Amino acid sequence: MEPAVKRDERILIIDDQSLTQSYLRYALEQLGYHNLSYADKAQTALNLCKQNSYDLIVCAYNLAQGKDGYQLFEELKHSGLQKLSCGLLFISADTDPQLVHSVLELQPDEFMAKPFVIRDLQQRIERLLKRKQLLRPVYDQLDLQQYDKALLLINRQLMQPELHKLFPLLLKLKGDILLQSRDYPSAESFFTAMLQVQPFSWARTGRVRCMLHRAAEQEAFAELERLLARSDTRLFALDCLAELEFAQQRYQQAQLHILAAAELAPRNLLRQQKLLQLSRLNHDYEIQYRAARDMVKFARYSMYEQPELYLNLARASIEFALSIDDDEHQSRLNRQATLSLNTVQRQYQSQALDPQQQVIQARLLYLQDHKQKARQLLEDLQSDTDISSLEAALDKAKALHEVGLLEASKQLFNRISQYCRQQQPEPVLAAYIAQEQQERAAMAQGPRELNNNAVHLYLHGNWQEAFNAFVLAFQVMPKNAGIALNLWQTLLTAPRPLCPADQQQSLLHKCQQLIENTQLKGEQQQRYLQLKQKYLSQLA
């Protein structure tokens, strides 16, 4: 290959593999690029970006120490260190679909899978740099949030026939600006006009955003169902459907949508947070635990890593453990909660347990059947005058309730409600807090005692009270097969109807469905089979 004409664009290469760096250096120098900088660690790259302005950043995913390439790209994008006029080419030897979806969601200018050849690299880089150069005036105005000036420049460029290859990108930028400016009527008219020319994906998603803004939910639902079938718009559709289902109080369906989105692109921490909130609202403690665990996993070394993530994982571990009967699984979750607390103390140099950690420690003691020790630890805590963290306050209210300090729990829940009215937290969290307050008010004991008390009532022939207690326990722990079996047995063996016939059939079906799909303990399985055989005619 003949040496190319020397180019003066500044390029930063971020890769920790010396062979890849050497290959990229050779390839770029052959293409005429000599103004090159190199970094083998994310922090080195961040420092270089703070000190210099680049025309192109080539960012590899596989960085061995500290942040990986995804986390670095995320920080460059959100910190403003990468101007819009700077191209970003993301390269990765890992082409796992979850990573690819996660990276593409951050919208790099180009994505290349290793290995690649120089000709492909040349085409991508030259196309990218040319596009950035032609659009630099627009990008400069967008960086300054001068949307009116950016729109004026875009409209001028759309009048230049020689730029026809850039028209799709210019039109997309125009739609983005109209949305960012919150000019939704103009935006919807623009997207509708674009769709009459060509079915651009960005125009379809943009029009849905406008529909949602004017509360045209049925129109949005219909369009989102179509977008759901397309790979390039599926993530967007799932996120929007989750929001719509939540608004209509269909919480289970909302969780299914956000769970599907999180499985497609698991590294989006905001999505994982929404999944955690929705799973709590649905009493799905396993999914809550998984979301909290994934948030810790994907935030490690990133700009989002903070002690609250580890505290929330400890809380999720405890709540999952409280909802199951499996002693071995409970023990693993217990260890996970303890490990998370130890990480906070070690990593964030906490010499003594702060109140949040003491509350978690009390809940761990309660989980380990040391209720009196847990109660004493909570009683020794000073009463908070102000709420600085909703999650911490909510956790303390739960802990107080579990150890039997019901009045203190009630008072704290009231303060939390008052705080929510003033601060208006995120809607899913607000709904969960209201639900938790209502359910705790209906329980005279903690969740562990709820089922045991119901069993005691059942054995003493207090059928209605036992039924009410089992229903509440099943509502709070809907995936606990032991509770489902107890409720199922109560409905079948009671000498008189305990609820309307349609409610009874629904409960029997839900309980049996869970039991059939769960591995019961030996005594439970034997009891279930005996009851099933005896009352088979009722179940037919």
C-alpha positions as CSV (number, residue, x, y, z in Angstrom):
1,M,0.0,0.0,0.0
2,E,1.3,3.4,-1.0
3,P,1.7,5.9,2.0
4,A,-1.3,8.2,2.1
5,V,-1.3,11.9,2.2
6,K,-0.6,13.1,5.7
7,R,-3.7,14.0,7.8
8,D,-3.7,16.3,10.8
9,E,-6.8,14.9,12.6
10,R,-6.0,14.1,16.3
11,I,-6.9,10.5,17.1
12,L,-6.9,8.8,20.6
13,I,-6.5,5.0,20.6
14,I,-7.6,3.2,23.8
15,D,-6.6,-0.5,24.0
16,D,-4.6,-2.4,26.6
17,Q,-3.3,-5.0,24.1
18,S,0.1,-3.9,22.7
19,L,-0.5,-6.0,19.6
20,T,-3.7,-4.3,18.8
21,Q,-2.1,-0.9,19.5
22,S,0.7,-1.7,17.1
23,Y,-1.7,-2.9,14.5
24,L,-3.9,0.2,14.8
25,R,-0.8,2.5,14.7
26,Y,0.5,0.8,11.5
27,A,-3.0,0.9,9.9
28,L,-3.6,4.5,10.7
29,E,-0.1,5.6,9.7
30,Q,-0.6,3.8,6.4
31,L,-3.8,5.8,5.9
32,G,-1.9,9.1,6.6
33,Y,-2.9,9.7,10.2
34,H,0.2,10.5,12.4
35,N,-1.2,12.7,15.2
36,L,-1.9,9.7,17.4
37,S,-2.2,9.3,21.2
38,Y,-2.5,6.1,23.1
39,A,-3.9,4.9,26.4
40,D,-4.0,1.4,27.9
41,K,-6.2,2.3,30.9
42,A,-9.5,4.1,31.2
43,Q,-8.2,6.6,33.7
44,T,-5.3,7.5,31.4
45,A,-7.8,8.1,28.6
46,L,-10.0,10.3,30.8
47,N,-7.0,12.4,31.7
48,L,-6.0,12.8,28.1
49,C,-9.5,13.8,27.1
50,K,-9.5,16.5,29.9
51,Q,-6.2,17.9,28.5
52,N,-6.8,17.6,24.8
53,S,-9.4,17.8,22.1
54,Y,-9.7,14.9,19.7
55,D,-11.3,14.4,16.3
56,L,-11.7,10.7,16.7
57,I,-11.6,8.2,19.7
58,V,-11.0,4.5,19.0
59,C,-12.2,2.8,22.2
60,A,-11.8,-0.9,22.8
61,Y,-14.1,-2.8,25.1
62,N,-11.5,-5.2,26.6
63,L,-9.6,-3.1,29.1
64,A,-8.2,-5.3,31.9
65,Q,-7.7,-2.9,34.7
66,G,-10.5,-0.8,36.3
67,K,-13.2,0.5,34.0
68,D,-13.9,-1.5,30.8
69,G,-14.4,0.2,27.5
70,Y,-18.2,0.3,27.9
71,Q,-17.9,2.2,31.2
72,L,-15.2,4.5,29.7
73,F,-17.4,5.3,26.7
74,E,-20.4,5.9,29.1
75,E,-18.3,8.4,31.2
76,L,-16.9,10.2,28.1
77,K,-20.5,10.6,26.8
78,H,-22.1,11.8,30.0
79,S,-19.2,14.0,31.3
80,G,-19.1,16.1,28.1
81,L,-15.4,15.1,27.5
82,Q,-16.4,13.8,24.1
83,K,-17.8,16.6,22.0
84,L,-20.4,15.8,19.4
85,S,-17.9,16.8,16.7
86,C,-15.6,14.1,17.9
87,G,-16.2,10.7,16.4
88,L,-16.2,7.5,18.5
89,L,-15.4,4.2,17.0
90,F,-16.0,1.3,19.5
91,I,-14.2,-2.0,18.8
92,S,-14.7,-5.3,20.6
93,A,-13.6,-8.9,20.3
94,D,-16.6,-9.7,22.5
95,T,-19.7,-9.8,20.3
96,D,-22.1,-11.2,22.9
97,P,-25.6,-9.9,22.0
98,Q,-26.1,-8.4,25.4
99,L,-22.9,-6.3,25.2
100,V,-23.6,-5.3,21.6
101,H,-27.2,-4.1,22.5
102,S,-25.8,-2.2,25.5
103,V,-23.1,-0.5,23.5
104,L,-25.4,0.4,20.6
105,E,-27.8,1.9,23.1
106,L,-25.1,4.5,23.9
107,Q,-25.0,5.3,20.2
108,P,-21.4,5.2,19.2
109,D,-20.7,6.6,15.7
110,E,-19.3,3.3,14.5
111,F,-19.0,-0.2,16.0
112,M,-16.5,-2.8,14.7
113,A,-15.9,-6.3,15.8
114,K,-12.4,-7.7,16.0
115,P,-10.6,-8.8,14.0
116,F,-10.9,-6.4,11.1
117,V,-8.9,-5.5,8.0
118,I,-7.3,-2.2,7.2
119,R,-9.6,-1.5,4.3
120,D,-12.7,-1.8,6.5
121,L,-11.1,0.4,9.1
122,Q,-10.2,3.0,6.4
123,Q,-13.7,3.1,5.1
124,R,-15.2,3.5,8.5
125,I,-12.8,6.2,9.7
126,E,-12.8,8.3,6.5
127,R,-16.6,8.2,6.4
128,L,-16.9,9.1,10.0
129,L,-14.4,12.0,10.0
130,K,-15.8,13.4,6.8
131,R,-19.3,13.4,8.3
132,K,-18.1,15.0,11.5
133,Q,-16.3,17.7,9.6
134,L,-19.3,18.6,7.5
135,L,-21.6,18.7,10.5
136,R,-19.1,20.4,12.9
137,P,-21.0,23.8,12.9
138,V,-24.2,22.0,13.8
139,Y,-22.5,19.9,16.5
140,D,-20.8,23.0,18.0
141,Q,-24.2,24.7,18.4
142,L,-25.7,21.5,19.9
143,D,-22.9,21.2,22.4
144,L,-23.8,24.8,23.5
145,Q,-27.5,23.8,23.6
146,Q,-28.2,26.5,21.0
147,Y,-31.0,24.6,19.4
148,D,-32.5,27.4,17.3
149,K,-29.1,28.1,15.7
150,A,-28.5,24.4,15.1
151,L,-31.9,24.1,13.4
152,L,-31.2,27.0,11.2
153,L,-27.9,25.4,10.1
154,I,-29.6,22.1,9.5
155,N,-32.2,23.7,7.3
156,R,-29.5,25.4,5.3
157,Q,-27.6,22.2,4.7
158,L,-30.8,20.4,3.7
159,M,-31.0,23.0,0.8
160,Q,-27.6,21.9,-0.5
161,P,-28.1,19.0,-3.0
162,E,-24.4,18.1,-2.8
163,L,-25.0,17.0,0.8
164,H,-27.7,14.6,-0.1
165,K,-25.9,11.6,1.5
166,L,-26.1,13.4,4.8
167,F,-29.8,14.2,4.5
168,P,-31.0,11.2,6.6
169,L,-28.7,12.1,9.5
170,L,-29.6,15.8,9.2
171,L,-33.3,15.0,9.3
172,K,-32.8,12.7,12.4
173,L,-30.8,15.5,14.1
174,K,-33.7,17.9,13.3
175,G,-36.2,15.5,14.9
176,D,-33.9,15.1,18.0
177,I,-33.7,18.9,18.4
178,L,-37.5,19.3,18.2
179,L,-37.9,16.7,21.0
180,Q,-35.1,18.3,23.1
181,S,-36.8,21.6,22.7
182,R,-40.1,20.1,23.8
183,D,-41.8,21.4,20.7
184,Y,-44.0,18.3,20.5
185,P,-46.6,19.6,18.1
186,S,-44.0,20.6,15.5
187,A,-42.0,17.4,16.3
188,E,-45.1,15.1,15.6
189,S,-45.9,16.9,12.4
190,F,-42.3,16.5,11.3
191,F,-42.1,12.8,12.1
192,T,-45.4,12.1,10.4
193,A,-44.2,13.9,7.3
194,M,-40.9,11.9,7.3
195,L,-42.8,8.6,7.6
196,Q,-44.7,9.5,4.4
197,V,-41.3,9.7,2.7
198,Q,-39.6,6.7,4.2
199,P,-40.3,4.5,7.3
200,F,-37.3,5.7,9.3
201,S,-37.0,4.0,12.7
202,W,-36.1,7.2,14.4
203,A,-39.2,8.9,13.0
204,R,-41.4,6.1,14.3
205,T,-39.9,6.2,17.8
206,G,-40.0,10.1,17.7
207,R,-43.7,10.1,16.9
208,V,-44.4,7.7,19.7
209,R,-42.7,10.0,22.1
210,C,-45.0,12.8,20.9
211,M,-48.0,10.5,21.3
212,L,-47.0,9.8,24.9
213,H,-46.6,13.5,25.6
214,R,-50.1,14.2,24.5
215,A,-51.4,11.1,26.4
216,A,-52.6,9.4,23.3
217,E,-52.0,6.0,24.9
218,Q,-54.1,3.8,22.6
219,E,-52.3,5.2,19.5
220,A,-49.0,4.7,21.3
221,F,-49.8,1.1,22.3
222,A,-50.7,0.2,18.7
223,E,-47.5,1.7,17.3
224,L,-45.4,0.1,20.0
225,E,-46.7,-3.3,19.2
226,R,-45.4,-2.9,15.7
227,L,-42.0,-1.5,17.0
228,L,-41.7,-4.5,19.3
229,A,-41.3,-6.8,16.3
230,R,-38.3,-4.9,14.9
231,S,-34.8,-5.6,16.3
232,D,-33.7,-2.0,16.0
233,T,-36.7,-0.6,18.0
234,R,-37.4,-3.4,20.4
235,L,-35.6,-1.9,23.3
236,F,-37.4,1.4,22.9
237,A,-40.7,-0.3,22.6
238,L,-40.2,-2.4,25.7
239,D,-39.2,0.6,27.8
240,C,-42.2,2.6,26.6
241,L,-44.6,-0.3,27.1
242,A,-43.4,-0.7,30.7
243,E,-44.1,3.0,31.4
244,L,-47.6,2.7,29.9
245,E,-48.5,-0.5,31.7
246,F,-47.3,1.0,35.0
247,A,-49.5,4.1,34.4
248,Q,-52.5,1.9,34.0
249,Q,-51.5,0.0,37.2
250,R,-50.8,-3.3,35.4
251,Y,-47.6,-3.8,37.4
252,Q,-47.0,-7.4,36.4
253,Q,-47.1,-6.6,32.7
254,A,-44.9,-3.6,33.3
255,Q,-42.3,-5.8,35.0
256,L,-42.3,-8.3,32.2
257,H,-41.6,-5.6,29.6
258,I,-38.7,-4.0,31.6
259,L,-37.3,-7.4,32.4
260,A,-37.2,-8.3,28.7
261,A,-35.5,-5.0,28.0
262,A,-32.9,-5.6,30.8
263,E,-32.2,-9.0,29.4
264,L,-31.5,-7.5,26.0
265,A,-29.2,-4.7,27.3
266,P,-28.4,-5.4,31.0
267,R,-25.8,-2.7,31.4
268,N,-28.2,0.1,31.5
269,L,-28.3,0.8,35.2
270,L,-31.4,3.1,35.1
271,R,-33.3,0.3,33.5
272,Q,-32.1,-2.1,36.2
273,Q,-33.2,0.4,38.8
274,K,-36.7,0.5,37.3
275,L,-36.7,-3.3,37.3
276,L,-35.8,-3.4,40.9
277,Q,-38.6,-1.0,41.8
278,L,-41.2,-2.8,39.8
279,S,-40.2,-6.2,41.2
280,R,-40.6,-4.9,44.7
281,L,-44.0,-3.6,43.9
282,N,-44.9,-7.1,42.6
283,H,-43.3,-8.8,45.6
284,D,-41.0,-10.6,43.2
285,Y,-38.0,-10.8,45.6
286,E,-35.9,-13.0,43.3
287,I,-36.0,-10.5,40.5
288,Q,-35.4,-7.7,43.0
289,Y,-32.3,-9.5,44.2
290,R,-31.1,-10.2,40.6
291,A,-31.5,-6.5,39.6
292,A,-29.7,-5.3,42.8
293,R,-26.9,-7.8,42.1
294,D,-26.6,-6.8,38.4
295,M,-26.4,-3.2,39.4
296,V,-23.5,-3.9,41.7
297,K,-21.8,-6.0,39.0
298,F,-22.1,-3.5,36.2
299,A,-21.4,-0.4,38.3
300,R,-18.1,-1.8,39.6
301,Y,-15.4,0.7,38.6
302,S,-17.9,2.9,36.8
303,M,-18.9,6.5,37.6
304,Y,-22.1,5.0,39.2
305,E,-20.4,2.9,41.8
306,Q,-21.4,4.0,45.3
307,P,-22.1,2.5,48.7
308,E,-25.9,2.7,48.3
309,L,-25.7,0.0,45.6
310,Y,-24.1,-2.5,48.0
311,L,-26.5,-1.5,50.8
312,N,-29.5,-2.1,48.4
313,L,-28.0,-5.5,47.5
314,A,-27.8,-6.4,51.2
315,R,-31.4,-5.3,51.6
316,A,-32.6,-7.3,48.6
317,S,-30.7,-10.4,49.8
318,I,-32.5,-10.2,53.2
319,E,-35.9,-9.7,51.6
320,F,-35.4,-12.6,49.2
321,A,-34.3,-14.8,52.1
322,L,-37.3,-13.9,54.2
323,S,-39.6,-14.9,51.4
324,I,-38.4,-18.5,50.9
325,D,-38.3,-21.8,52.9
326,D,-35.1,-23.2,51.6
327,D,-32.5,-23.1,54.4
328,E,-29.5,-23.6,52.1
329,H,-30.6,-20.8,49.8
330,Q,-31.3,-18.6,52.9
331,S,-27.8,-19.2,54.1
332,R,-26.3,-18.1,50.7
333,L,-28.4,-15.0,50.7
334,N,-27.3,-14.3,54.3
335,R,-23.7,-14.5,53.3
336,Q,-24.3,-12.2,50.3
337,A,-25.9,-9.6,52.6
338,T,-23.0,-9.9,55.0
339,L,-20.4,-9.6,52.1
340,S,-22.1,-6.5,50.8
341,L,-22.0,-4.8,54.3
342,N,-18.3,-5.8,54.6
343,T,-17.6,-4.3,51.2
344,V,-19.1,-1.0,52.2
345,Q,-17.0,-0.9,55.4
346,R,-13.8,-1.9,53.6
347,Q,-14.1,-0.1,50.3
348,Y,-15.5,3.2,51.7
349,Q,-13.4,3.2,54.8
350,S,-16.3,3.1,57.2
351,Q,-14.8,2.4,60.6
352,A,-18.1,1.9,62.4
353,L,-21.6,0.9,61.3
354,D,-23.5,4.0,60.4
355,P,-27.3,3.9,61.1
356,Q,-28.1,2.4,57.7
357,Q,-25.7,-0.4,58.2
358,Q,-27.0,-1.0,61.7
359,V,-30.5,-1.3,60.4
360,I,-29.4,-3.9,57.9
361,Q,-27.5,-5.7,60.6
362,A,-30.7,-5.8,62.7
363,R,-32.6,-7.3,59.7
364,L,-29.9,-9.9,59.4
365,L,-30.3,-10.8,63.0
366,Y,-34.0,-11.1,62.5
367,L,-33.4,-13.3,59.5
368,Q,-31.2,-15.5,61.7
369,D,-34.0,-15.8,64.3
370,H,-32.3,-13.5,66.8
371,K,-35.3,-11.2,67.1
372,Q,-34.5,-9.8,70.5
373,K,-31.0,-8.9,69.5
374,A,-32.3,-7.2,66.4
375,R,-34.9,-5.3,68.5
376,Q,-32.3,-4.2,71.0
377,L,-30.0,-2.9,68.2
378,L,-32.9,-0.9,66.7
379,E,-33.9,0.5,70.1
380,D,-30.3,1.7,70.6
381,L,-30.5,3.7,67.4
382,Q,-31.3,7.4,67.9
383,S,-34.5,8.5,66.3
384,D,-33.8,10.3,63.0
385,T,-35.2,13.8,62.8
386,D,-34.8,14.2,59.0
387,I,-35.1,11.8,56.1
388,S,-32.0,12.1,54.0
389,S,-32.5,8.8,52.1
390,L,-35.9,7.3,51.3
391,E,-34.4,3.8,50.9
392,A,-32.7,4.0,54.3
393,A,-35.9,5.3,56.0
394,L,-38.0,2.6,54.3
395,D,-35.6,-0.1,55.4
396,K,-35.7,1.1,59.0
397,A,-39.5,1.2,59.0
398,K,-39.6,-2.4,57.8
399,A,-37.0,-3.5,60.4
400,L,-39.0,-1.8,63.2
401,H,-42.1,-3.6,62.1
402,E,-40.4,-7.0,61.8
403,V,-39.1,-6.9,65.4
404,G,-42.5,-5.8,66.8
405,L,-41.9,-2.1,67.3
406,L,-45.1,-1.4,65.5
407,E,-45.8,2.1,66.7
408,A,-42.3,3.3,65.9
409,S,-42.7,1.7,62.4
410,K,-46.1,3.3,61.9
411,Q,-44.8,6.8,62.9
412,L,-41.8,6.4,60.5
413,F,-44.1,5.3,57.7
414,N,-46.2,8.4,58.3
415,R,-43.1,10.6,58.1
416,I,-42.0,8.9,54.9
417,S,-45.5,9.6,53.4
418,Q,-45.2,13.2,54.3
419,Y,-41.8,13.4,52.8
420,C,-43.1,11.8,49.6
421,R,-45.9,14.4,49.3
422,Q,-43.3,17.2,49.6
423,Q,-40.5,15.7,47.4
424,Q,-42.6,13.7,44.9
425,P,-40.2,10.7,44.3
426,E,-40.1,8.6,41.2
427,P,-43.6,7.2,40.6
428,V,-42.8,3.5,40.9
429,L,-41.0,4.1,44.2
430,A,-43.9,6.2,45.5
431,A,-46.4,3.4,44.6
432,Y,-44.2,0.9,46.4
433,I,-43.9,3.0,49.5
434,A,-47.7,3.4,49.7
435,Q,-48.2,-0.3,49.2
436,E,-45.7,-1.2,51.8
437,Q,-47.2,1.1,54.3
438,Q,-50.7,-0.3,53.7
439,E,-49.5,-4.0,53.9
440,R,-47.5,-3.4,57.1
441,A,-50.4,-1.7,58.7
442,A,-52.5,-4.9,58.1
443,M,-49.8,-7.2,59.6
444,A,-49.6,-7.5,63.4
445,Q,-46.3,-9.5,62.9
446,G,-43.3,-9.5,60.7
447,P,-43.4,-11.6,57.5
448,R,-41.8,-14.6,59.1
449,E,-44.4,-14.8,61.9
450,L,-47.3,-14.2,59.5
451,N,-47.5,-17.7,58.2
452,N,-46.7,-19.3,61.6
453,N,-49.5,-17.4,63.2
454,A,-51.9,-18.5,60.4
455,V,-50.9,-22.1,60.9
456,H,-51.6,-21.7,64.7
457,L,-55.1,-20.3,63.9
458,Y,-55.8,-23.1,61.5
459,L,-54.8,-25.9,64.0
460,H,-57.1,-24.3,66.5
461,G,-60.1,-24.3,64.1
462,N,-60.2,-20.5,63.6
463,W,-60.9,-21.0,59.9
464,Q,-61.7,-17.5,58.8
465,E,-58.9,-15.8,60.8
466,A,-56.5,-18.5,59.4
467,F,-57.7,-17.9,55.9
468,N,-57.3,-14.1,56.2
469,A,-53.8,-14.5,57.5
470,F,-52.8,-17.0,54.8
471,V,-54.2,-14.7,52.1
472,L,-52.2,-11.8,53.4
473,A,-49.0,-13.9,53.7
474,F,-49.6,-15.1,50.1
475,Q,-50.1,-11.6,48.9
476,V,-46.8,-10.5,50.5
477,M,-44.9,-13.6,49.5
478,P,-46.6,-14.8,46.3
479,K,-43.8,-17.2,45.3
480,N,-43.6,-19.0,48.6
481,A,-44.9,-22.5,47.8
482,G,-45.2,-23.4,51.5
483,I,-47.6,-20.6,52.1
484,A,-49.5,-21.5,48.9
485,L,-49.9,-25.0,50.1
486,N,-51.2,-23.9,53.5
487,L,-53.7,-21.6,51.9
488,W,-54.7,-24.3,49.4
489,Q,-55.2,-26.8,52.3
490,T,-57.3,-24.3,54.3
491,L,-59.6,-23.6,51.3
492,L,-60.1,-27.3,50.7
493,T,-60.6,-28.5,54.3
494,A,-62.6,-25.7,55.8
495,P,-66.1,-26.8,56.9
496,R,-67.7,-23.8,55.4
497,P,-66.9,-21.3,52.5
498,L,-64.4,-18.7,53.5
499,C,-64.8,-16.4,50.5
500,P,-67.0,-16.0,47.4
501,A,-66.9,-18.9,45.0
502,D,-65.1,-17.1,42.2
503,Q,-62.4,-15.8,44.6
504,Q,-62.0,-19.3,46.0
505,Q,-61.5,-20.8,42.5
506,S,-59.0,-18.2,41.6
507,L,-57.0,-18.7,44.8
508,L,-57.1,-22.5,44.4
509,H,-55.8,-22.2,40.8
510,K,-53.0,-19.7,41.7
511,C,-51.9,-21.8,44.7
512,Q,-51.9,-25.1,42.7
513,Q,-50.1,-23.6,39.8
514,L,-47.3,-22.4,42.0
515,I,-47.1,-25.7,43.9
516,E,-46.9,-27.7,40.7
517,N,-44.0,-25.6,39.4
518,T,-42.0,-25.8,42.7
519,Q,-39.9,-28.5,44.3
520,L,-41.6,-29.0,47.6
521,K,-39.9,-30.4,50.7
522,G,-40.6,-34.1,51.6
523,E,-43.4,-33.5,54.1
524,Q,-45.0,-30.8,52.0
525,Q,-45.0,-33.0,48.9
526,Q,-46.6,-35.8,50.7
527,R,-49.2,-33.6,52.2
528,Y,-50.0,-32.1,48.8
529,L,-50.4,-35.5,47.1
530,Q,-52.7,-36.7,49.9
531,L,-54.9,-33.6,49.7
532,K,-54.9,-33.7,45.9
533,Q,-56.1,-37.4,46.0
534,K,-58.7,-36.8,48.6
535,Y,-60.2,-33.6,47.1
536,L,-59.6,-34.6,43.4
537,S,-63.3,-34.3,42.5
538,Q,-63.4,-30.7,43.8
539,L,-60.4,-29.8,41.7
540,A,-61.8,-31.2,38.5
